[in-house]
Amino acid sequence: MGMAMKLADYLRTHPVQYDLVKHPPTGNSLESAAATQVPADRIAKAVVLEDDERFLIAVLPASRKVDLEALRSCTGRMLRLATEAEVGERFADCAPGAVPPIGQAYGIETVWDEKLAREPEVYFEAGDHETLVHVHTDDFVRLLADAPRMALSEPRPARALF
């Protein structure tokens, strides 16, 4: 499948230096970290949330889980996980579970975890389960445009799902 079309279009109109990292098929961002030997703190994952009005993408390190209470407090929205069907409709050019963390490419409001700014480089899903996009952190921040940066994650327990 390769890179999702909307992400590819966004990268063409918002040029940054990036490369693609191919890896064996994986089921989630932690598995992608293991397959590529990239620290999980450097892999930005997208968690698609919603309230009664619109979607929101929370971007955080794969090593952590979203802190819904902190996010609700910061945004003033009663957010919950979006359903697989809703995500599939909105991200039709992506494999299920491989949403890129660049919500702007899809016209979706995005917030991101400040912990990602501490990393020298960031990797993220290209829209399939076999390709990561690798960028310098400064370029990742530019791709997120004016998306708010906040503390929106907490340590991931061994069995956390998101």
C-alpha positions as a printed Julia matrix, in Angstrom:
162×3 Matrix{Float64}:
   0.0    0.0    0.0
   2.74   2.51   0.91
   2.11   6.1    1.9
  -1.5    7.28   2.19
  -2.45   9.63  -0.65
  -3.63  12.49   1.58
  -0.41  12.33   3.58
   1.67  12.25   0.38
  -0.23  15.29  -0.94
   0.3   17.12   2.36
   4.03  16.39   2.31
   4.21  17.73  -1.27
   2.57  21.02  -0.26
   4.46  21.27   3.07
   7.94  20.22   2.02
  10.2   18.81   4.7
  13.11  16.4    4.56
  11.88  12.87   5.2
  12.64   9.31   4.35
  10.57   6.15   4.4
  11.52   3.21   6.58
  10.15  -0.11   5.35
   9.65  -2.93   7.85
   7.89  -6.29   8.15
   4.11  -6.02   8.69
   3.18  -5.03  12.24
  -0.07  -4.64  14.14
   0.61  -1.43  16.08
   3.15   1.31  16.75
   4.95  -0.62  19.51
   5.47  -3.53  17.14
   6.72  -1.07  14.5
   9.23   0.25  17.04
  10.47  -3.27  17.72
  10.61  -4.19  14.01
  12.67  -1.11  13.14
  14.68  -0.95  16.39
  13.51   2.65  16.86
  12.88   3.7   20.47
   9.12   3.76  21.09
   9.45   7.3   22.49
  10.37   8.44  18.97
   7.37   6.9   17.24
   4.43   9.29  17.11
   1.11   7.49  17.11
  -2.29   8.95  16.33
  -5.24   8.28  18.6
  -8.47   9.3   16.9
 -11.01  10.73  19.33
 -14.38  12.38  18.94
 -17.13  14.15  20.78
 -20.67  14.8   19.58
 -19.48  17.41  17.09
 -16.11  16.52  15.54
 -12.95  14.42  15.51
  -9.65  15.18  17.2
  -6.31  13.45  16.69
  -4.12  13.17  19.77
  -0.49  12.52  18.86
   1.74  10.91  21.46
   4.75   8.62  21.77
   4.03   4.95  21.13
   5.52   4.24  24.56
   2.67   6.11  26.3
  -1.13   6.14  26.42
  -3.49   9.04  26.05
  -4.62  10.65  29.3
  -8.27  11.3   28.44
  -8.94  13.29  31.6
  -6.02  15.64  30.94
  -7.08  16.01  27.32
 -10.68  16.71  28.27
  -9.5   19.29  30.77
  -7.2   21.02  28.24
  -9.71  21.05  25.39
 -12.97  21.42  27.31
 -14.42  18.61  25.19
 -15.94  15.31  26.32
 -13.75  13.18  24.08
 -13.96   9.42  23.59
 -12.29   6.98  21.24
 -13.74   7.07  17.73
 -15.16   3.79  16.47
 -13.28   1.7   13.93
 -16.06   2.29  11.38
 -15.84   6.08  11.79
 -12.07   6.04  11.53
 -12.26   3.79   8.46
 -14.61   6.22   6.71
 -12.51   9.3    7.48
  -9.16   7.62   6.72
 -10.18   5.51   3.71
  -6.67   5.75   2.23
  -5.13   4.13   5.34
  -5.03   0.58   6.61
  -7.07   0.13   9.8
  -4.94   1.17  12.78
  -2.31   2.95  10.67
  -3.58   6.55  10.77
  -0.78   9.1   10.26
  -0.5   11.64  13.1
  -0.78  14.6   10.72
  -4.47  15.47  11.17
  -4.06  18.59   9.04
  -3.71  16.32   5.98
  -7.27  15.15   6.66
  -8.74  18.45   7.85
  -8.9   17.19  11.43
  -7.96  19.2   14.49
  -4.8   17.83  16.08
  -3.07  18.18  19.44
   0.27  16.66  20.29
   2.18  15.57  23.34
   5.05  17.78  24.42
   7.21  14.7   25.09
   7.73  14.27  21.35
   9.53  17.63  21.21
  12.29  16.17  23.42
  13.27  13.6   20.8
  15.85  14.43  18.11
  13.8   12.7   15.41
  10.29  11.34  14.98
   8.87   8.39  13.06
   5.2    7.83  12.25
   2.87   5.56  10.31
   2.64   6.37   6.61
  -0.84   4.86   6.35
  -0.01   1.17   6.21
   1.56  -1.31   8.63
   4.83  -1.64   6.72
   6.13   1.92   6.32
   7.24   4.63   8.73
   7.96   8.25   7.81
  11.16   9.51   9.44
  11.65  13.26  10.01
  13.74  15.56  12.16
  11.69  16.82  15.13
  11.79  20.43  13.88
  10.21  19.27  10.61
   7.6   17.24  12.48
   6.64  20.37  14.43
   6.35  22.29  11.13
   4.06  19.57   9.72
   1.78  19.94  12.71
   1.45  23.65  11.85
  -0.37  25.42  14.68
  -1.55  22.28  16.48
  -1.43  22.85  20.25
   1.29  21.1   22.22
   0.33  19.89  25.7
   0.8   17.18  28.3
  -1.72  14.61  27.08
  -0.19  11.24  27.86
   0.75   9.05  30.77
   2.96   5.98  31.17
   1.61   2.99  29.35
   0.7    0.02  31.53
   1.83  -3.32  30.17
  -1.64  -4.09  28.74
  -2.88  -0.63  27.61
  -4.88  -0.65  24.4
  -4.45   3.01  23.4
